[in-house]
Amino acid sequence: MTTLILACGALAREIGAVIEANRLDHLTLHCLPATLHNRPERIPGAVRAALAKFRPTHSRIFLAYADCGTGGDLARLCAEEGIAMLPGAHCYAFFTGVEAFAAAEDADMRSFFLTDFLARQFDTLVIEGLGIDRHPELRDMYFGHYERVVYLAQTHDPTLDAAAEAAAARLGLAYERRQTGYGDLATHIAAL
């Protein structure tokens, strides 16, 4: 019996890197599709189904999701099921550090955040996922009140830096890069 990390697919590389760096061989990772973020009301049901599937074969399960737009439904599900989950409203908070993210909340209110994953998958999840490729007028409907794209970089990768900057240009927004590393994600995974 091992510990399962049931995670958002957007965190697969990062969690895998933390597991490898810390030689956490007792951990198993299973990811749900990252596209669930475009329909957050579906995340709890997908998590509940995965828990039913994996609970018989794992002695412990940790949910590597923050709230992710579920309005507290994931926290309630974890309380019902007796499992722990990542802190914060979303991955931007735990990559930055939940306390640091909360402290900057007012200053960042009009920012659209990217992570390494979102920089890599911007076209698929944002442009195509939100229908902007088919209906360009949606760009300003979705992003018209944002001022900048803030890239929270987990790694040092010039290709991802360029992709994040290109995403900001495509949205017509200013660009800012912040190096976060894995933040609170690494702390919580290493503690398992």
Sequence and secondary structure as in RCSB ss.txt:
>XXXX:A:sequence
MTTLILACGALAREIGAVIEANRLDHLTLHCLPATLHNRPERIPGAVRAALAKFRPTHSRIFLAYADCGTGGDLA
RLCAEEGIAMLPGAHCYAFFTGVEAFAAAEDADMRSFFLTDFLARQFDTLVIEGLGIDRHPELRDMYFGHYERVV
YLAQTHDPTLDAAAEAAAARLGLAYERRQTGYGDLATHIAAL
>XXXX:A:secstr
 EEEEEEEGGGHHHHHHHHHHTT TTEEEEEE GGGGGSGGGHHHHHHHHHHHHGGGEEEEEEE   TTSTTHHH
HHHHHHT EE  SSSHHHHHH HHHHHHTTTTTTTEEEE HHHHHTHIIIIIITTTTTT TTHHHHHHTT  EEE
EEESS  HHHHHHHHHHHHHHT EEEEEE TTHHHHHHHHT 
